[in-house]
Amino acid sequence: MSLQNAINTPIGEYIRGGFSATIQMPQTRIPKNGGNPFYVAKVADGAFRADVKSWDRDFAPFNNQRIHFSGKGIKRADDYKTIAGISIGKETDCENLGAGDAAAESHSEQTQAFPATVTRSAPRPYVPPVNAPRVEGMAVGNALTNATQLAIAGKIQSEALESFLFHTASKYLRTAAKLLAGELSPSNILAEKEVATEEVPF
């Protein structure tokens, strides 16, 4: 199983089959009310990210190493700030697969969620290019939903699906941007088309 599949496991369910990912930013945390320490780290596999937590397993020896988690006790935990959580149990096997690919696993500077090196300075906020159109997450979600419905209705083949969704959702977003900017279609455009297509009697 991949990290993507682990992330897609419903919260509260055990993750079967394990997953492999690169460990980054391991830390030891002490509960505010005292008690035993617990261990946390970020994990990355390609474009997929998650937070791992364990009461028994210190992730520090695995920093920047690719680890295969398998066996018992791997559970999908609650999300934190939209990042998926995964709990690693006492009986979970952790096999070190060697050095992780820092270039492939590190986040971009825009998100700063997994910087290649740990730094105490505040992350730089993402600044969009000048005059870049503003696209909200909800608008993208709605555009993809509508594009997906069209793909289903049109029985788009899987090899063409990504391209179809990208272009169709982009068209929805461009149209939405025009409407938000106050650019409206002429109110009589449909009437004009009907007149143009009307048959002229002999």
C-alpha positions in Angstrom: 0.0 0.0 0.0 1.2 3.5 -0.7 1.1 6.6 1.5 -1.7 7.9 -0.7 -3.8 4.8 0.1 -3.0 5.2 3.8 -4.2 8.8 3.7 -7.4 7.8 2.0 -8.2 5.2 4.7 -11.2 6.4 6.8 -10.2 8.1 10.1 -10.3 5.6 13.0 -9.6 2.5 10.8 -6.5 0.4 10.8 -4.2 0.7 7.7 -3.7 -2.7 6.2 -0.6 -3.5 4.1 1.6 -0.7 5.4 3.2 2.1 3.5 6.6 3.6 2.7 7.6 7.2 3.2 10.5 9.5 4.0 10.7 10.7 7.6 11.3 14.4 8.1 11.3 16.8 11.1 11.1 14.2 13.9 10.3 15.7 17.4 9.7 14.5 20.9 6.7 16.2 22.6 5.8 16.4 26.3 2.0 16.6 27.0 1.0 19.9 28.6 -0.4 18.1 31.6 2.8 16.1 32.1 3.0 12.4 31.5 5.0 10.3 29.1 6.5 11.9 26.0 5.3 11.0 22.6 7.0 11.2 19.2 5.9 13.0 16.0 7.3 13.4 12.5 6.3 14.4 9.0 6.3 11.8 6.3 6.4 12.3 2.6 6.0 10.1 -0.5 6.1 12.0 -3.8 3.3 14.6 -3.6 1.6 13.0 -0.5 2.2 14.2 3.0 1.1 13.1 6.5 1.9 13.5 10.2 2.8 10.4 12.1 2.6 10.0 15.9 3.7 7.3 18.3 3.8 6.8 22.0 6.5 4.1 21.7 8.6 4.8 18.6 11.1 7.6 18.4 11.4 8.7 14.8 14.7 10.7 15.3 17.0 7.8 14.2 15.1 7.7 10.9 15.4 11.4 10.0 15.6 11.8 6.2 15.4 8.0 5.8 12.8 6.2 3.7 10.9 3.8 6.1 8.5 1.0 5.3 5.8 0.8 8.0 4.1 -2.6 8.2 2.4 -5.0 10.6 0.1 -4.3 13.4 -0.9 -1.0 15.0 -1.0 1.4 12.0 -4.1 3.5 12.3 -5.6 6.4 10.5 -5.7 9.2 13.0 -7.5 12.6 13.0 -6.4 15.3 10.6 -4.6 18.4 11.9 -4.9 21.6 9.8 -5.9 19.5 6.7 -2.8 17.2 7.1 -3.7 13.5 7.5 -2.7 11.9 10.7 -1.3 8.3 11.1 -0.8 6.6 14.4 2.2 4.1 14.6 1.8 1.4 17.2 4.2 -0.5 19.5 4.0 -3.6 17.3 4.5 -1.8 14.0 7.5 -2.9 12.0 9.7 0.0 10.7 12.2 -1.2 8.0 14.8 1.4 7.0 15.1 1.4 3.2 18.0 3.9 3.1 18.3 7.6 2.5 15.2 9.3 1.3 15.2 11.3 -1.9 15.3 14.9 -0.5 14.7 16.5 -3.8 11.6 14.4 -4.5 10.2 14.4 -1.0 10.7 18.0 0.0 7.8 20.5 -0.3 8.1 23.5 -2.5 9.0 26.9 -1.0 5.3 28.0 -1.5 4.0 25.6 1.2 7.0 25.4 3.4 5.4 22.4 5.2 8.4 20.2 4.7 11.5 22.4 4.2 14.6 20.4 3.1 16.4 21.9 6.2 14.8 22.8 9.5 14.9 26.5 10.1 13.6 28.7 12.9 12.7 31.6 10.7 9.1 32.2 9.8 8.0 30.7 6.4 7.8 33.2 3.5 4.2 33.7 2.5 3.2 32.8 -1.0 2.9 35.8 -3.2 1.1 35.2 -6.5 2.4 36.8 -9.7 1.1 40.3 -10.5 -2.4 40.3 -12.0 -2.7 36.6 -11.5 -6.4 35.5 -11.4 -7.6 34.6 -7.9 -8.9 31.0 -7.8 -10.4 29.9 -4.5 -10.3 26.3 -3.4 -14.1 26.0 -3.4 -14.3 27.3 -6.9 -11.7 24.7 -8.1 -13.7 21.9 -6.3 -16.9 23.0 -7.9 -15.3 23.2 -11.4 -13.8 19.7 -11.0 -17.1 18.3 -9.8 -18.9 19.7 -12.9 -16.1 18.5 -15.2 -16.2 15.1 -13.6 -20.0 14.9 -14.2 -19.4 15.8 -17.8 -16.7 13.1 -18.1 -19.1 10.5 -16.7 -21.9 11.5 -19.0 -19.5 11.6 -22.0 -17.9 8.3 -21.0 -14.4 9.8 -21.3 -11.7 7.0 -21.3 -9.3 6.9 -18.4 -6.2 7.8 -20.5 -7.9 11.1 -21.6 -9.6 11.8 -18.3 -6.9 14.0 -16.7 -6.5 16.2 -19.7 -10.3 16.5 -20.1 -10.8 17.4 -16.4 -8.0 20.0 -16.5 -9.3 21.7 -19.7 -12.9 21.6 -18.8 -12.4 22.8 -15.2 -10.2 25.6 -16.5 -13.0 26.7 -18.8 -15.4 26.8 -15.9 -12.9 28.9 -13.9 -12.2 31.3 -16.7 -16.0 31.8 -17.2 -16.4 32.4 -13.4 -13.5 34.9 -13.5 -15.2 36.8 -16.3 -18.5 36.9 -14.4 -16.8 38.0 -11.2 -15.1 40.8 -13.1 -18.5 42.0 -14.3 -18.1 40.8 -17.8 -21.5 39.5 -18.8 -22.8 37.8 -22.0 -25.3 39.9 -24.0 -28.8 39.2 -22.7 -30.2 38.5 -26.2 -27.5 36.2 -27.5 -29.8 33.2 -27.6 -32.5 35.1 -29.4 -29.9 36.2 -32.0 -28.9 32.6 -32.5 -32.5 31.5 -33.0 -33.1 34.2 -35.6 -29.9 33.3 -37.4 -30.8 29.6 -37.6 -34.4 30.2 -38.5 -35.3 28.8 -42.0 -36.2 31.5 -44.5 -39.5 30.6 -46.3 -39.5 30.4 -50.1 
